[in-house]
């Protein structure tokens, strides 16, 4: 499935809920958000139908996101159904890790390929301050068990923010020297609550790491994602940098998103897209559904507009957009 820029769109991110069991300060207000009504969220049957149709158009990789996807009942059989779709090469999950220990065996047996775990600190008090909840020990235990379990890859995603965790960069690097995993530094995006904090560019993080270690770039195949990977001497795993703000990678973007209420988003920061829920519930047939999705994808925006004012900006919280 090609867009007007000639980009091969083969990666679908599916938000199955806007609910989350954490209240991270740069993501969500302390009292949470007004949640989407249950009937307004796509059912697993509706999501399956969309995924199956996009697979016919060339989608090969599906990532389940939220909110926190593990809070939605029925996620395990849903993952199994996706894994059985012909043409799907990988099914992945992004989670905050709080419930991961409870579901680890079931996720592995369901055939889940990869897990991304969001973690911004190794300090218990700071974890409570950032997430407004407890549970750091559960996340760290989940990382350890996930590595031992044998998933294709475990990735730890962290956002370095001046006011919150700037001094912990070295500790995240230490993690790839302990485990054969990826630690990925993701630049803070000015979305929702994130606008109130001071981001750290990945160029600055690289310079901090280089004070004590050498960084060697490692090859990642085209289309594998936006992260640029490096290794340090003797490291088991890799360090990744996702630099949407300082080094725009839109020309390589290969993804589209579906929000929990069924809106097909063509770009994380753009309002452009299609209300699939309305189409699905109007009894549209598969052929027409596929045609509409393909036409929408062809008009995927050229690039994001984080660094400028634009009427096209989607200013909702990340949990509402779909991670």
N, C-alpha and C positions, 0 to 999 in steps of 0.2 A: 504494500500500500504506500504510494508515493504522494507527497504533498507538492505544492506548486514550486517549492524550493528544491525539489528532487531528493528530499530526505526520506529514507526508508523508515516508515513508522511500524514498529514491530513490538512495542513494549506498552502494556496497558496497566495502569495503576488503578485499583478498585477500592474505594472507601466503602466499607460495609457498615460503618456507624460513625456518628459524630460524637458519641459519648466517650469519656475517658475517665480513668480512675486516678489520674494525677491532675494537678493544677499548676503546671510549670509557669513560672512568672513571665517568661517571654512569649508564652503561647496562649494562655487562657486567664481570664479574670479569676480571682480567688473564689467567687461564688458560682463559677461556671458560666455557662451560656444557656440561652433559651434553646432547648433541644428540639430537634425535628420530631414531629409526632410519628408514632410507630407506623401508622398507615401511609405516611408520606415517604418512608424509607423503602427503597426497592427490596422486594423479597428475594430470597436466594434463588428462586426459580426465575425471576425476572433478570437478576444479575447473570445467572447461568446462560440465559438466552442471548444476552448482549455479548458476553464473552465468547460464546460459540460463534456468533455471527462475525465478530471482529477477527476471530481466528481464521474464518474463511477468507477474510480480507488481507491476512498476512501477519496478524499478531502472533508472536511466538512465546512471549514471556508475560506472565501476569504476576503482579505484586498486590497482596492484600494489605490494606492500610486502614486507618481510622481517622480521627479518634484513636482509641485503643481497640484493635480488632478482636482481641481475646475476650472482651467483655460481652460480645454478641454470641448468644447461644446458637449452636448449630454450625459453628465454623469448621469443625473437623469433617463432617460429611460433605460440606461445601467444597473444601479443599480436595477431597477425594474425587468429587465429580469433575472438578476442573482438570485434575491430573489425567482423567480418562478422555479428555477431548483430544481428538486427533489433530496434530499440528502444534500443540502446546509443548514446548521444550522445557520450560521451567515455571514452577510456581513458588513464589517467595512471600515472606511475611515481614512487615515492619512492626515492631512492638516496643513498648517501654520496659518489658521484661518482668514486670511485677507478677504476672500470672503464668509466666513461661514455664516455671518448674512444674506447675500443675498439669500442663498440657504437653510437655516435651515428648513423652513416649507416644502419645496419640498423634502428634504432628509428624513425628518420624514415620510412624506406621502408615499415616495417610499419604506419605510420599512427598512431603514438603522438601524442597531442594535447599533453600537458603533462608537465613534469618538475619535481619538487621535489628540491632538492639540500640535504642537511644539511651545514652548515658552521658552526663555532663560533669560528674564529680565522683571522687572516691572517698570523700569525707562525709560521714553520716549526718553531722549537723548541717553541713552545707547542702546535702541532698534534701533534707527536710525543708530547708530554706528555699531552694530552687523549685522543688516539686510540690511544696506545701503538704507533703505526705511522708510516711515512713516506708522503708522497704529496700534500702540499698543492698542489704545482705542477700535478698532474694535475686536481685539482678546479677550480682557478682557470682552467685552459685549457678545461676542459669547460664552464664557465659561459660563457666567451667564444664558444666554438664553438656552443653551444646557441642563443645569441641570434642568431648569424649564420645558423644553419641554418633558422630560421623556424618553430619550434614555436609553438603557440598562446600558450603562456606558460612562462617559466622562473621558478621561485620558489626563493629561498634561505631555508631554515629555520635559525634560530639560537636556541640556548638560552643566555641570559645568566645566569652563575653567579658569585656574589661572589668565590669563590676562584680562578676560572679565567680569565674574559675580560671582567670588568666594565668595564675601561678601553677596550674596543674598540667600544663602542656607536657612536661617531661614524664609525668606519671602515665599519661596515655601512650606515650612512646614506649614506656617500659612494658606495656601490655603486649605489644607485638614481639617483644623479646622473650616473653614468657609463653605465649600461645601462637600457633600458626593461624592467625586471624587477620582481618583487616581492621585497622582503626582509621576512621575517616573524619577529617576536620571539615565541617560544613560551615561556610560563612553565613552569619546571621542575615536573614532577609527582612526588609522593612515591612513586615506584614503584621497587622493587628498589634498585640502587646509588644512585639519585637521592636517596634519603633521607639520605645522608651529606653532602649539599652544601647550601649556603645559596642559596635562589632569589632572584631579583630580580623584583619585580612590574612589570607593564607600565606601571602608573601612574608608577612611579619612572623607567622608561626614557623615557617621554614627557617628563617634566620635564627630564631631561638633554638630550634633543634640542632642547627649546624654549629652552634657554639661548642657542643660536646660530642657530636657525631657527624659522620659523613652520610650524605643522602645520595642514593643512586637511583636514577629513574628506571622503572621496569616497564616492559611492554604490556599494554592492554589492547585486546583486539577492538577494532572499530565497531561501534554500536553497543559495546559492553556497558556503557554508562558514562557519566560526566567526570568521574573521578580520575585524576592523574596520580599514578602510584609510584612509590619510592620504597627502597629498603635501606636499612642501616647495617653496618657491619655486624654479622652474627645474629641478625634478627630472624626469628622463625616466620613472622608474618610481614605484612606490608602496611605502609602509611599512605593513606589516600587524601587528596585535597579536592574538595568540590567548591569551586570558586565562582559561583554565579554572579557575584557582585564585582569582583576585581578583574576577573578574566571570563567574560561572557562566552558561553559555549553553545549558544542557541543554534548556530549553523550545524551542530552535530546532534541536535535533539531528535530522539527517535521515539518519543512517548506521548501518550494522551492519557487523560484521567476521567474517571467517572466518580462523581460525588455520591454520598450516601443517599441523597434524594433523587439520584438518577440524571444529573446534568453532565453531559459529555463536555469536558473542558479540554480545549486544544492547547492551552498554555497555562501554567500555574498562576500567573499574574494577570491573566486576561479574562474578561467577562464573556468572551466569544465562545459559542458552543451550541449544543442542542439539548432540549428538554426531552430526554429519552423516556422518562416516566410517563409523560402525557402520550407519547407515541405508543408505548407498550400497552397502556391501559385503554387505548382506542382500538385495540385489536388489529394493529398493523401486521402485515404478513412479513415473513423473514426476508423475502427478496427486497421489498420496499425498505425495510429497516436497514439492511445492508447498504442499499443505494444511498440513503440519507446520511449514514455514517461516513461512507466513502467520500461523498461530496463535501461534508463538513471538514474532514481531515485534509482534503485537497487545499482548503483555505486556512490551514493552520497559520497563526501569526509568524512573521519572519523572526521576531525576537521579543524578549520581554522589555518592559519599560520601568524597571525598578528605579533607575537613576534619573527619572524625569517625570513630570506630571503628564498624565494621559487620561482621557475620559474612559479608556478601555480597561483601566485598572480594577482588579477585584480586591477590595479592601477588607474582606472578611477574615476571620481568624483561620489559622492553618488547619485546625480540627474541622472547621466547616468546609474548607476547600477540599481537604482530603490528603494531606501529608505529602 
